[in-house]
């Protein structure tokens, strides 16, 4: 499997502190080991993995590709995005 970032996700990732980027990289390695994680509700065709208590990675699975959609550094930004689908 390979991993790609959307333009938006790459910007979000690069805006993170270096220490948090390391945690995000470890979480991405976990996704590579086991791509099926928690599936989102409300018809959102994406998965999510908790990086820390606050941080989340939202991604899609497409055949041989894991597409990182968002890298949220705090829970409030994630909740705002998530609730936009309700």
N, C-alpha and C positions, 0 to 999 in steps of 0.2 A: 504494500500500500504506500501511497505517497500523500504528502500533505501540501496543501496550498492555502494561502491566505487571500481573502478578498482585499481589495484596496482599503476599505474601511477598517477591517480587522488588523491589517498591518500597521495602519496609522495608530490605532488604539494600542497595539502591542508596543510600538516604538515610543509612545508617550508614557509608558509605565516606568517606574523606578527600576534600576538594574536588579535590585534584590527580588522584586516581584517578577521581573522577566525570567529569572532563574526558576522560580516556582511554576510559572506558566510553561516553560520548556519541559520541566519534569512531568507536568500534567499532559502535555502533548505526547510525551513518550508513553505514558499510560494509555492514552487513546490509541496509539499504534499497536500496543500489546493486546488491547481488548476494545475495539471500536464501538461496540454496542454499549452505550451507557444510558442514563435516564432520558427517556423520550419526553418531549414537551407536550402539554395538553393544548386544547382549543384548536386543534387542526394544524398546529405549527409543525411542519415536517423537519424538525431539527432535534438534535440531542444536546445535552448540557452536562458539563462536568464541573464540580466545585474545585477550585484551585486553593482557596482559603475559605474562611468563614464568610468573607465578603465577595471575593473575586470569582468569576465564572467564565468559562469558555463555551460558546455556542457554536455548533458545527453540524454539517450535513454529511451524509455518506452517499457517495455516488460510485458504484462499481468498485474501481481500484483507487478511488480518490477520497480523501478526507478533506473537506473544504471548511476552513475556519471562517465563520461568519462574523463573530464578535469576540472581543476580549474585554470583558467588563472588570474594572478594578474595584468597583464597589457595588453593593447590593441595590442601592437606590436606582442607579442607572439601569441595572438588569431588570428590576421590577418595572420601571417606566417602559422599557422596551417590551417586556413580556405582557404587560397589561394593555398595550396598544392593540393586541390581537383579540381581546375579549369583546 
